[in-house]
Amino acid sequence: MIAGAVPSRRALPFERPSMQWEAPRGGGALTVRLFGRLNAREVGRIAEAIAERGCAPRDLVVVDFEQVEHVDYRALPDFARAMLSQTSRGADVMFAGLSRYLRDLFDIAGQGPTLRRLEWQPVEEAVPPRRAPLQLDTEIANPGRGRRLFTL
């Protein structure tokens, strides 16, 4: 075939894959990247694929939501239950790359606590920042200090 004989074009929305597996590097985690707008049928297929591939208890499956635009919120309760049962039967499952919108969809579906159990957060976000120690050698301004006290 002659290069350039077939014009290249962008994939149409119905031609794009909804998920793609990445092979682990050096004993790392299995990663499944999700794409686009996911309906209930695609969410079910993703849960089945994770159950099939992540069957060993020593495995870690990272579900990357970074390129997901929308998820059918009606499918999220079943999906969250499947991921929790997966962690008890097989590999650990972690969610990564969730936007604020996707977190809100999990909350609307009543799966906020489940999401917080499954979502991976960097240490900076997971641990609240510590306050600076109180500097006892600096004087704190007191607006009532200059007032006179009256006694009766």
N, C-alpha and C positions, 0 to 999 in steps of 0.2 A: 504494500500500500504506500502511496506517495504521501510524504509528510505535507500537511497543509491542504490536502484534497478534501478532508472532512473538517469543516469549520468548527472551532471549539466554541462551546457555549456554556453558560452557567446552568447548573442543575435546577430544574423546576422544583418548587416546594414539595410536590408529591413524589419526586425522584430521590430526594435526600434520605440518607439513612437516619434512623432515630437513635441508633447507638453504635458504638465502635469500641472493640476491646483493644487494649494495649498490653503487650506482653510484659511481664515483670522483668526488671533488669537486676541481675545479681541477687536473686532471692527477695526482691521487693514486692510491693503490693500489686495485685491485679487491678487494673483501672478500666472502668467502663465509662466512656464519655457519651453524654447524651446531647442531642441536638434538636433545635427547633421547638415546635409546638407538639406536645405529647397528648394524645387522646387516651381514653380508658383502655382500648385494646393494646396500644403500644406500651403503656405502663405495665399491663399484665404480662406482656411478652418479655419486658425487661426484668421483671421479678422472676419469671421462670428461668431466664438465661442466667441470672445471678445464682439461683438455687442449683442449677446444673453445674456451673463452673466453679462455684465456691463451696465445694463439699468437704474439703479437709479443714479440720479445726485449727490448724496452724496457719491457714491462709488469711490474708486481709484483702478485702475487696473495697476499693474506693470508687464511689459513684460520683462522677464529676458533672455537676449541673451548670457549669459556667456558661455554656452556649445554649441553654434552654430558655426559650422566650415565655412559654406558658405550659402548665400542666393541668389537665382536667381534674379539678379539685374533688370530684365525686369518686375518682379512683384512688385518691391518696390514702383513705383509711385501710383499704385492702393492701396497698403497697407497703405502708408503714408496718402493718401487722406481719406481712411476709418477711420484711427485712429484720424485724425483731426476732421472729422465729428462726430466721437464718442464722442469727448470731448465737442462738441457743443450740442449734443443731449442727451447724457447720462453721464456715469462715466468719470472722468478724466483718461487719459492714460499716463503713463510714461515709457520710455525705460531705462533699466539698463543693465550693464555688456557688453556693446558693445566694441569689440576689434577695434584696429586701422583699420584693414582690413575691418570690417563691416561698419565702418564710411566712409571709402573710397568708398565702394559699394553704399552707400546712395548718396554720392557726385557724383559719376559717373552717377547714375540714375537721377540726377538733384533734389534730395530731401534733400540736405544739410541743407537749412534753416528750412525745416520742422523737420528734425532730431534734430536740435538745440533747437527747441521749445518743442519737446517731450522728449528729453533726460534728465534724472536726473543726476546731478553732485553734488558731495559732496561740502560743503562750501569751502574747501581748493582749489578745482579746479575751482569753479565758480567765486570766488572773486580773482582778481589779488593781489599778495602780495604787501604790502606797503613798500616803501623804508624807511630805517632808517633815522631819522632826521639828518640834517646837523649839524655836530659838529663845532660850530663857534670858540671854544677855541683851536682847533688844527690848526696848520699852514700847508697849502697846499704847496707842493714843486712847485716852479716856476723856470723853467729852464732858463729864461731870466733875472733873478734878479741880477746876478753877472756881467752883461754886463754894459759897460759904455755908456752913452748917449752922442752923439756928436752933437753939434749944429753948424750950419753954419752961 
